[in-house]
Amino acid sequence: MSRCRPITVALAIALLAGCKNPEPSAGALAARPVSPATTDAATAGADGRAFDARVDAAETAPTVPLDDASIAATLVRDSSGEPVLVAERNGALVATNPSGSLVRLLAAAPISHGQYDARTWSVWFNRAGRLVVIDLTLHTIRELDVIDGMPDVDAVFSRAPDLQTERCVACVAVRAAATPEIAVVVYDSADGPLTAGDLAEQQAASAARPTLTNAGRVFLAELSRRGPRALTGRPVVEPGYHAVPLGDANSPLPPSARKRFACTSDNCGKSFALPNLGRSLLVVGRTCDCAVDACSAMCVWFDSARGKYAALRKPGRWAADAVPEPACHPDIDVTGTAYVIGGQISPGPVAVCTAAACRREAGAVLGWLEPGSTTTAGTTEDLSTCEE
């Protein structure tokens, strides 16, 4: 598994958000281009500005409703009002929902390095030396091979004028454009020692000679021209685009938090209002991993009207106390009524939740079919270190 594993991919629309890639060290290996790359700096800058202009035009273009017979629209109908998410489970890709009543196979096992791009309604994964895409705007599931000779590493979808500037332990950078490009990127890590898995991925990437298929070139070119599409009546949103700020009012902390945490920051005791879930997310302290000198805010659900608390993994169990969890930034769906914690979002097992209950998801959640436009803002606790 590479160091960079995004939950949502903004393919040809935005840079990967929330994925902390290691900075290249002085001895970093240069990315090896596998298709023509612009090397002239002035031309590269012009190409980048032109690409940004096309992205801006696509984002402001009229939204095209998805066909009612599309895979995406069918999944939403079959979910009976519950939001739909995409997950990698037991080596396969499935569409499911918070209750688990919906389970639809999108791609049979074995696959790896699955990703979901909500902007383009596309699912990406590696299978047997190929990078494969499934376009959810189509009526039937069809696997399209985009890259042959794909090493078993992540694909990173880039808008950078020079693909060699992408930073990852090992990946294949992909640009969706009129003339698509790919490049193998391998960097030494400046974030600490590499794991055995990282080294294996670097070796596999360095030895690979991936090439774009003809069908892949056509598809990537089409994606670069594709404007916003949405299910009828639902907005097109950029995942995590709007940050919900902390409120100004101070709330009482649950007893367990008062005993366990030193609540000394200005954020502690304040909360994020999430009205569609019928509650607020209360910051009650922080927890730190001093091995990497990093800290995270601790939160519980809070009902200010009743003065009751609930744990994030037990959202329907209100009481006079609740156990806090370092999950103050859940992944919220577009309706604001469901969220995911755990896995790559926060410590602990993956849980898919509504206001009533949570269900443990055995696989890795790649993202909501329709992700939310809001997220909770960063806190002082998230930026603090063990010495502070």
WOCORGI-V238564 format. One record per residue. RES is the residue in three letters. SS is DSSP state (A for helix, B for strand, O for the rest). Layout:
res & ss
RES & SS
RES & SS
This chain:
res & ss
MET & O
SER & O
ARG & O
CYS & O
ARG & O
PRO & O
ILE & O
THR & O
VAL & O
ALA & O
LEU & O
ALA & O
ILE & O
ALA & O
LEU & O
LEU & O
ALA & O
GLY & O
CYS & O
LYS & O
ASN & O
PRO & O
GLU & O
PRO & B
SER & O
ALA & O
GLY & O
ALA & O
LEU & O
ALA & O
ALA & O
ARG & B
PRO & B
VAL & O
SER & O
PRO & O
ALA & O
THR & O
THR & O
ASP & O
ALA & A
ALA & A
THR & A
ALA & A
GLY & A
ALA & A
ASP & A
GLY & A
ARG & A
ALA & A
PHE & A
ASP & A
ALA & A
ARG & A
VAL & A
ASP & A
ALA & A
ALA & A
GLU & A
THR & A
ALA & O
PRO & O
THR & O
VAL & B
PRO & B
LEU & O
ASP & O
ASP & O
ALA & O
SER & O
ILE & A
ALA & A
ALA & A
THR & A
LEU & A
VAL & A
ARG & A
ASP & A
SER & O
SER & O
GLY & O
GLU & O
PRO & O
VAL & B
LEU & B
VAL & B
ALA & B
GLU & B
ARG & B
ASN & O
GLY & O
ALA & B
LEU & B
VAL & B
ALA & B
THR & B
ASN & B
PRO & O
SER & O
GLY & O
SER & O
LEU & O
VAL & B
ARG & B
LEU & B
LEU & B
ALA & B
ALA & O
ALA & O
PRO & O
ILE & O
SER & B
HIS & B
GLY & B
GLN & B
TYR & B
ASP & B
ALA & O
ARG & O
THR & O
TRP & O
SER & B
VAL & B
TRP & B
PHE & B
ASN & B
ARG & B
ALA & O
GLY & O
ARG & B
LEU & B
VAL & B
VAL & B
ILE & B
ASP & B
LEU & O
THR & O
LEU & O
HIS & O
THR & O
ILE & O
ARG & O
GLU & O
LEU & B
ASP & B
VAL & B
ILE & B
ASP & B
GLY & O
MET & O
PRO & O
ASP & O
VAL & O
ASP & B
ALA & B
VAL & B
PHE & B
SER & O
ARG & O
ALA & O
PRO & O
ASP & O
LEU & A
GLN & A
THR & A
GLU & O
ARG & O
CYS & O
VAL & O
ALA & B
CYS & B
VAL & B
ALA & B
VAL & B
ARG & B
ALA & O
ALA & O
ALA & O
THR & O
PRO & O
GLU & B
ILE & B
ALA & B
VAL & B
VAL & B
VAL & B
TYR & O
ASP & O
SER & B
ALA & O
ASP & O
GLY & O
PRO & O
LEU & O
THR & O
ALA & A
GLY & A
ASP & A
LEU & A
ALA & A
GLU & A
GLN & A
GLN & A
ALA & A
ALA & A
SER & A
ALA & A
ALA & O
ARG & O
PRO & O
THR & B
LEU & B
THR & O
ASN & A
ALA & A
GLY & A
ARG & A
VAL & A
PHE & A
LEU & A
ALA & A
GLU & A
LEU & A
SER & A
ARG & A
ARG & O
GLY & O
PRO & O
ARG & B
ALA & B
LEU & O
THR & O
GLY & O
ARG & O
PRO & O
VAL & O
VAL & O
GLU & O
PRO & O
GLY & O
TYR & O
HIS & B
ALA & B
VAL & B
PRO & O
LEU & B
GLY & O
ASP & O
ALA & O
ASN & O
SER & O
PRO & O
LEU & O
PRO & O
PRO & A
SER & A
ALA & A
ARG & A
LYS & A
ARG & A
PHE & O
ALA & O
CYS & O
THR & O
SER & O
ASP & O
ASN & O
CYS & O
GLY & O
LYS & O
SER & B
PHE & B
ALA & B
LEU & B
PRO & A
ASN & A
LEU & A
GLY & O
ARG & B
SER & B
LEU & B
LEU & B
VAL & B
VAL & B
GLY & B
ARG & B
THR & B
CYS & B
ASP & B
CYS & O
ALA & O
VAL & O
ASP & O
ALA & B
CYS & B
SER & B
ALA & B
MET & B
CYS & B
VAL & B
TRP & B
PHE & B
ASP & B
SER & O
ALA & O
ARG & O
GLY & O
LYS & B
TYR & B
ALA & B
ALA & O
LEU & O
ARG & O
LYS & O
PRO & O
GLY & O
ARG & O
TRP & O
ALA & B
ALA & O
ASP & O
ALA & O
VAL & O
PRO & O
GLU & B
PRO & O
ALA & O
CYS & O
HIS & O
PRO & O
ASP & B
ILE & B
ASP & B
VAL & O
THR & O
GLY & O
THR & O
ALA & B
TYR & B
VAL & B
ILE & B
GLY & O
GLY & O
GLN & O
ILE & O
SER & O
PRO & O
GLY & O
PRO & O
VAL & O
ALA & B
VAL & B
CYS & B
THR & B
ALA & O
ALA & O
ALA & O
CYS & B
ARG & B
ARG & B
GLU & O
ALA & O
GLY & O
ALA & B
VAL & B
LEU & B
GLY & B
TRP & B
LEU & O
GLU & O
PRO & B
GLY & O
SER & O
THR & B
THR & B
THR & B
ALA & O
GLY & O
THR & O
THR & A
GLU & A
ASP & A
LEU & A
SER & O
THR & O
CYS & O
GLU & O
GLU & O
